[in-house]
Amino acid sequence: MTEGMKDFGQSLNFYRRFATAFILAAAQLWPASALAGSPSANPGGSSLKDLSLEQLGDVEVSTASKTPEQVWKTAAAIFVITQDDIRRSGARSIPEALRLAPGVEVARLNSDEWSIGIRGFGSRNSRSVLVLIDGRTVYTSLFAGTYWEVQDTLLQDVERIEVIRGPGATIWGPNAVNGVINIITKSSQDTHGELVSVGGGSIEQGFFDTRYGGGNGHNFDYRGYVKGFNRGPQFHPDRGNYDRWRGIQAGFRSDWEMDPKNTFTFQGDLYRVGFGERVTATSYTAPYKQTLDGTAPLSGGNVLAKWKQTGAKEDLQLQAYYDRAARHEVNFGDVRDTFDIDFLQRLRLLKRQEISWGLGARAIKIHDIEVFSGLTFQPSRRTDYLFSAFLQDDIDLVRDRLVLSLGSKFFRTNFTGLELEPSARLRWNVTPTQTLWTAFTHALRTPSDAEHDFFLSGFITVDPSSGLPFFARFNPNRNFKPEQLNGYEIGYRRLLGPKFYFDLSAFYNHYSDLFSLDITGSPFIENSPAPTHILLPAEFGNGLVGTTKGIEFAPEVKPIDFWRLRLAYSFLQMRIKEAPNSQDIGTAASVEGTSPRHQVSLTSSFEILKSFDLDLSYRYVSSLTAQQIPSYSTGDARFAWQVGQQFELAVVGRNLMQPHHPEFARDPGPNSEIKRSVYGQITWMK
């Protein structure tokens, strides 16, 4: 047994004892009658025969407006990934589940790293996409984006994932440039009882999920969970199996219905992850440049409290959370504590007018740890902040048919002065199941710590004439400006009879002040930091401009009650170029070529004899020209057997069409390739 498996086994034993103690203690605190009226214990979830296509438009979503509204009444390109979609896909992580949404570019770099983009600009950190879990922002200002390897929760407790394709700046503020992903978990009222799920296979070498929930049978409900996993490496041409990935996470949620109008939610999570990575380490002393493999300990936790009051003419919401994230990677360290508070009020003033407004504040205390001299933050201790306000007016021009929404976000950060993000949206409900909408939005991606406080050095060579090492260094740019977007959208969704539903959207985006790598001078000899070396000065700039345009088409068909077909197609055209007077070193082509021009996915779901589920999926992704990643086709399959009311046995195959294939480039070293894999799973729910 490897050392990694020994460590995981010890962690598994500890958390198994913890989960058992939690369940026994909770059982003593709450009487058995508290479980009366709990949802069905069937681990298989909803039957295909019970799911109508009309429900797709009737689903209430909140990401587009921060308040519940039906998809039919949403003037945005929104897609909802339901709990049943997640379960039937066999996804074991949030990025895998996001493959179900049209227009979302999901590429796996290796076992534990992902690139996710919406409408272009896919990258390791997804810098143009704002990501939230139950309204808690997990987008970080460190390198601008989301570290997907630590964004986790018990997937069985996810109610839905709402994906907004296109800017959501007026509601959510900065960094909601190309899209918003909001992962929403179930109320604890809907998770009474016990759940245990275990499994393993080739890449998914071992995992377990446990949860217990209950309540007092009146107005208070709760749950607690523990989960863990151990994932093996992907295929590496040089056999450098650095990307093993293991983790453990525990959390809780409680919901208190204070009275018919007021509810209070309190929840939290703790995690620890062993993150296998390969990095480049640069130092001004020999050997100057190293490629290092190692396992980085990542840890953190959060607590969130939310109060809601609903009424006939007024809704109020107050939310506050604390989040701690600690990254101790092989080449640097970062520890940050985030404190956030957000207030929202919605007022129904007249019969045809509704005002929404809100205020928010966030402070992030940061400590960066220097491991190598070629990668440093100065100052190493600092505080980021964000103050924001928003105002939106929804005007019913034609009652229940034509609605105009006008609004703007106002914010200020330690990187920017006062900024505005205005928007205008028009929605026309042609019929109760037919919606046409259009929108304009101005959105901003704010500077990050990397652009404002980061020194990044790269070793080039040893100068043959002087014998001195030659480096290029990107210095921080305290004048780095926010990236700008003006976005134009139009969309149409319709239900045609009981068997055919489709959603169509098109967009045109104009970008300015995009991130660039700029050369700022000629090489010179530098003595500090020692030893003496030759330096080519550079900085992070705003030297690129560009446009994107495209369409997204997502139809669904139910030919017969037990068969459901879902198709998604997206087309993207990117044009990125240098702005006038730009000093960029030529990165425009690399930005333009990191997103696929075409994406196609097809999912076919069957229900056989009520006890058997079969889900087959196919996806095609066109080439990434800048990265020399060829186009690929692959497919997944899941077969599940419902054994009575409490057990489900499932077998899942991933990437079945070839032994391995690359999806996204990474540096250093040769590209990893994603392997064909299979795993089995047993789930018990009571």
Phi, psi and omega in degrees: 000135180288162178299323180299318180290325176298315179299318181294320179298320178295317178297320180299316180297319180297313184285335173294317177296321179298314182296318179298315179298320180297314183296317180295320180294318180294323179296328177288326184286327186240134180291159180300330180296345180295339182272359179298137178081008179289159181298165178304140181277001181303114182291346181284347179076208185288147174278144176302325181293338181269353183260117177260153179292335179297332179294338179300321179274341181274350179300133177274130179237158183231347186293326183289334186223000186068002177228150184295134174204152180289153177303323179302335185253026181246122179267062180202158177277085185250142176228136183248122173263113186274170176301320180294323176299315181297313182299312185288339178285338185078014181297139177247003178210162180297315178303322178297320179295328182291345175298341183285344185268133177292149177078000178259124181267109180245115179231137181261122179283317178200205185294325188236008179238142184227152167243125180229130177221160174231123181057043177101175175063035174297138182200168180305324184251001176052057192291342182257011182238125177272131183239134180226151171236113185054038179083356177270122183288126177251002171293132183248146177275007180298291175244020179065089176151198187237129173272100187292337184292346179242009177262101188214158170197174177290112186297332177295340180265000177282123177283316179193160171242117179264124181244115173265117172268120186111167187293141174235037192291321184300321181275314190256347173090204186297151176079356171272062191273301181262350180172170178226133175241117182240113178269121186242122181269163183289152167298146180295344175296335183263009182230039175291150175102194186243146176220133173223129179222129180225155178184181178178167180185220186281293175279312174284083190286338177181137178205157174214147175228129176226145179206143173227134179222152179197199181181180181266008179075008183228285186220009182229130180225155184207165170204159172220149181218157171220136177218154178208159181205158173221117184242138181276174182283161172273188182278131178232124181304330181266008179062023177273085186279069185274344195261035171296148189218122177220153183197162178220139181212144177223152181196176181211163171207141174226143179231128182239117175271096186295320174198178183303340182257337189242133175229151180226131179239136176225127184210165180191166181214153170227142180214158171214129187231137169261109192253104180284130184213160172238126185226162171261129178247121181248136179220151180282354175251153180302142014271016173070312183219130179226147169255120187241137171254141179189174177247119183266128173281121177244135182211164179173184179187167180205155169225143182223138175234136182220130175244132178234140173230126180243144180209177182293324184239358184207136172238141177232147175213133176230126182228141176218144177211158173236135182224130176241132179226128180235120177245120176241078183279172185296328184246357175193167177228148180213127177234128181219142178242121184249132176239126186220141175221140185216134179236140180221137174227135175240127184239130173263098188280303180243176181299333185236026181215139179222128180252132172238137176212160181197165178226148178211154176214143180216138174229136182233112175273129191234138171227115178257138186249124179276127176251318176232146185291345180276359180218100184220153171248134177226122359287155183282337175242128183199177179227125171266149177217159177215126171242134185215159174210151175216154179219130178221138180240118177259118185246121180276091184292318174232119192309123178061015182232311187232118185233131176251128178243123178238136180190176177201149169260140176238130181209162176216137176232175176290348178263343188225163166277200178291127181236152179239144176228082182279159176208157173221130181227139180233126180237132178237112175274093183300315172221173178300340180235037180207118186230133173240134183215159175212158186204152168232136179217139169253124185228157184228141167254114187285156174302152180248175175300327182295322180280333189262330189225014193251133172249120182234118182251146176229131180281132180258302182190178169261123182296122185292333183280321183257341184077008181271145175292145185244122182237155163248136180230127173270115181269156177295150179243099182291351177255015179299130184262158175298142170290140188246141174226133164247114187246137180236130185224154171214144183210160181211131175227146185203147171254120179252097183069189183277355190243356184219124178229141176214156180226125182231134177218152177223153184211156171220124182238138174243126183246147172218162180058036179287153180304135177219164175251111190249134170275127187248004180180185179267158179299146177213166179272130181238136181258342182228123006287148180288159357280177182299138182207168175263137185232132169260114185281142178209171176204166176276125186235187179243050193265008182241150173227167179178177177223153169226148174211155182179180177225156177222130184229126185222087175269155174226142183225141171238087182301321176220167190302325186258017182224127180231130179243132178231128179242144173221130176226137176224141177238135182224131173238120180248139174227103181244136180213169178284140175284161175304137179068016179292145175253018183299145184274006177111036183269355184304314182296325181290327176291315184296328186261021180257007178231141181288145178284324181231141171222135178225136172221146179222126180238131179238120183244129180238149170238118188247117175056031176067336185256349185236132175246139175227122180235124180239135180224147178229142174216144177236134178230126181285173190291154170257097191296321183292336184256000182056038174263117182288162174297157179211155171236142177204174182208158178236161176213144176221130175237128183229145180236120177276115181258098184069209183263353190237344185243146169224131175249131184223146172234130185235130174247136183240142173052056193278349190275347177206159181300322178193155180205148176277148178238335182199146182277151174218160180226139010269173175084174179292156180297139171286157176233141186274125189272153167298139183210164178212147173212158175246155184214137174240127181237132175238130181223135180222000000 
